[in-house]
Amino acid sequence: MSVDTAAAVAERFRELYGAGPEGVWAAPGRVNLIGEHTDYNDGFVMPFALPHTAVAAVSRRTDGVLRLHSADVGGDVVELRVDDLVPESDRNWTAYPSGVVWALRQAGHAVTGADIHLASTVPAGAGLSSSAALEVVVALALNDLYDLGQKGWQLARLCQRAENVYVGAPVGIMDQTASACCAAGHALFLDTRDLSQKQIPFDLAAEGMRLLVVDTQVKHSHSEGEYGKRRAGCEKGAALLGVDALRDVAYDDLDAVLDRLGDDEEVRRLVRHVVTEDQRVEQVVALLESGDTRAIGPVLTAGHASLRDDFRISCPELDLVVDTALASGALGARMTGGGFGGSAIVLAEAADVETITKAVEAAFASAGFTAPRVFEAVPAAGARRVS
């Protein structure tokens, strides 16, 4: 984010609260390159941070009061008391920052209140982790101001707890870890079981390629029932197979494992997706490390087919992006994020970007869909203090 943006957020804080903030922080949204719905199965994921960020101007309070304001929502400052925060009591945007305060206090950290002003350029409902960015930026600011000593992965855990328990959305750990821990110019290979990480260089421009994000403008919400049903189905599959999580099912054993599940077709489909998706993450890591970047395209496309046919979380708009992009020369394409809307990613030669973009826009217009938002995704830095 620019210094001008940080200054503007700080100035708005001053207007709202009568004094300048103690600091300004930023945390990014993310694109998941590969590894969808594997994180809550203890599997592998590979996100990278976007330049789009949630920004927070924050000051401490000692009187137990939490005051919240969002430039994106508008309206008056919302005032809460930290002692009164109760899980699933808030269905508004304020649940995300207040949930972080609750999670920190539940973990034994003496957070005694704060004044917070937030602004975000991460598109909401687009599958780009706008909520995780909001959580992480608040967590990092309070970690710094209260000298809590938490590392990025620890803040991610606390933010996941805030969203799982306080907000009531059964998300995995990927989004918060990506926002807290990604590095510019890299994708993050993350083992969600032990949170071990490896930064994988990912500089498409140097190789004459681009990665486009196509926001279909179809909004989704993780707290709605379909996401939870998929997670419950995966847990059922693990229980039937006698493993702690589907991550423990070996790819080479998949056919035999599916036979053991018998006629439960829904669970069979969910298990097949998770096991093959973990394998696809490992494929992409190997290809990137060997310098064969263009070869990841078909792996991305195979991931979309699995999400569409086995996990069944795609939608007509996402399928149209993928089909049109591939027909227009893309190296690979897939939906990204939780599904049921949101965004797709398209890997393309730089010279083909304009052709693909125009083809997708024309296809949406022909289908009568809302015009998509298309932008290039460049791996950016994770959460940090900016002033």
Helices and strands as residue ranges (DSSP letters): H 3-17, E 23-34, G 39-41, E 44-60, E 65-70, E 78-81, G 82-84, H 95-106, E 114-120, H 130-145, H 152-161, I 162-167, H 174-181, E 186-191, E 197-201, G 205-207, E 209-215, H 225-241, G 246-248, G 251-253, H 254-260, H 265-289, G 293-295, H 296-306, I 307-311, H 316-327, E 332-336, E 343-349, G 350-352, H 353-367, E 373-376, E 384-385
